[in-house]
Structure formats: C-alpha cells, structure tokens
Amino acid sequence: MCIASVFITVIYVFLLKWITKPLLYVSMAIILICFILLGGWSWVKRSEYDPVKEKKNFDYATAGAAVAWAIAGIYFCFMCCCWKNISLGATIMEAASEFVSSNLRVVVLPLLMYLFSMIFFAYWTVTAVYVYSIGTAEFKENSFIANIVWEKSNRYIMWYFLFGLFWVVAFMICLQQFIIACMTCMWYFSGQGQEMSDSTGEVSMFKAISWGTWYHCGTVAFGSFCIAVVTMIRVVFEYLAK
C-alpha cells in the first residue's frame, strides 16, 4: 500500500505540471455554475407552489433562489477581485510540480525521515519502559501485574522524556523541510526553472544535508524546540482535562 501511494503520488506530480491551471479554473467555474443552477432550480420549484395556499413552501423556494444567486454573485466578485492572486497561486503550484518532477529524489526524503523516526521511537519506547519501571513495586493478590509506586522526581523524568520525543521528531521533520527548501533554492537560482536552461547538476541533496546539519543545525533545533514546547503545552492541558 505504501509503495502504491508513492507511485500514485509521483504520477500525480507529473500530471500536476500540465493540469494545474485547467483543473483550478474548471473547478472554480463548476462551483459558480452549481450555485447558479441551484438558484434556478429553487426558482422553478417556486412556481409550482401557490403563493396563498402554500405560502411557506413558496417563501422557502424564493429565499433559496435568492441566497444561491447571492452566493454566486459574491463568489464571482471574489474571483474577479482576486484573479491575479489565483493565477499566481496556480503558477506557484505549477512551478512546484516542475521542481519535484525534475528532482524525484525529494520524494525519498519523507520516507527516510519516517524510517529514522520509527527507529528512534522504538528506542524511545524501550527506554521509556525502563524509566517507567524505576520505583517501588507493590504486588497485589490475584494479580500478575505489579503496581509501580513513583516518587515525585520520577514523574518529572517521564515528562522530560516525553518532551525529548517531541523535540527529536520535530527536529527530523524540520530538517527534512530545510533540505527540501535548500534544494528548491538551488533549482530556482540556478535557472533550471526556466524553459531555456542548460544548467544541469546544480541541485545537490548532499550539499543541502550538509548545510542543514553543519551550518544551520542550531536554527533547525530552535525551531523544532518551539514546536515541541507548543506540543507539550497541548499535551499538558489534555492531561489536566482528563
């Protein structure tokens, strides 16, 4: 299933280079037409009700047509006012798909980071079991599981250990994002994004990894630390709520 997902993703990225703008514009047109047709259908249903005997249904159909056409009008105004931004977003999506299609090794990065995260999580789980077992074991009758009595410091150790898990996983994710950003900058500023470019071999994953792990490791660590702090706050509040 994982291999099939990667294969489908690669095909989608290749197609996205050619169908981004048509798909976006056609989707926007379909949404607008659907609201217009919905208003027309409500208006037709309105004529089937008697304004006196079926006043309630008549008013509902009239209101439905008015609301649908009003939404269609507002949506059309937004399309006209934001057309430059919409076109720019479509162009960015097109450029992103072109970058990924010309640097397919980027697809391997999330898989590698996921593998490293699973290895670290397995190590963390085993270590957490040992940390959890620190304390005095109380045995109960007719029970094969002992109750571990913690001291106050043990609870702090477990919270600290949980924060370490969040920090390391966030660091791996941030490092992956930094490497992809570096490769994107190499691809863009070397002129490979242009149609008439002869530049080849300018995008180096190993150079991006060296930049991330040697020159900008502190920046990545600080950013992942902030993410870990926010995640830890959420977990603490969830713990207090329960």
Stockholm file with secondary structure:
# STOCKHOLM 1.0

chainA/1-242         MCIASVFITVIYVFLLKWITKPLLYVSMAIILICFILLGGWSWVKRSEYDPVKEKKNFDYATAGAAVAWAIAGIYFCFMCCCWKNISLGATIMEAASEFVSSNLRVVVLPLLMYLFSMIFFAYWTVTAVYVYSIGTAEFKENSFIANIVWEKSNRYIMWYFLFGLFWVVAFMICLQQFIIACMTCMWYFSGQGQEMSDSTGEVSMFKAISWGTWYHCGTVAFGSFCIAVVTMIRVVFEYLAK
#=GR chainA/1-242 SS CHHHHHHHHHHHHHHHHHHHHHHHHHHHHHHHHHHHHHHHHHHHHHTTSCTTTTHHHHHHHHHHHHHHHHHHHHHHHHHHHTHHHHHHHHHHHHHHHHHHHHCGGGGHHHHHHHHHHHHHHHHHHHHHHHHHTCSEEECCTTCSSCEEECCHHHHHHHHHHHHHHHHHHHHHHHHHHHHHHHHHHHHHHTTTTSTTCCCCSCCCHHHHHHIIIIISHHHHHHHHHHHHHHHHHHHHHHHHHC
#=GC SS_cons         CHHHHHHHHHHHHHHHHHHHHHHHHHHHHHHHHHHHHHHHHHHHHHTTSCTTTTHHHHHHHHHHHHHHHHHHHHHHHHHHHTHHHHHHHHHHHHHHHHHHHHCGGGGHHHHHHHHHHHHHHHHHHHHHHHHHTCSEEECCTTCSSCEEECCHHHHHHHHHHHHHHHHHHHHHHHHHHHHHHHHHHHHHHTTTTSTTCCCCSCCCHHHHHHIIIIISHHHHHHHHHHHHHHHHHHHHHHHHHC
//
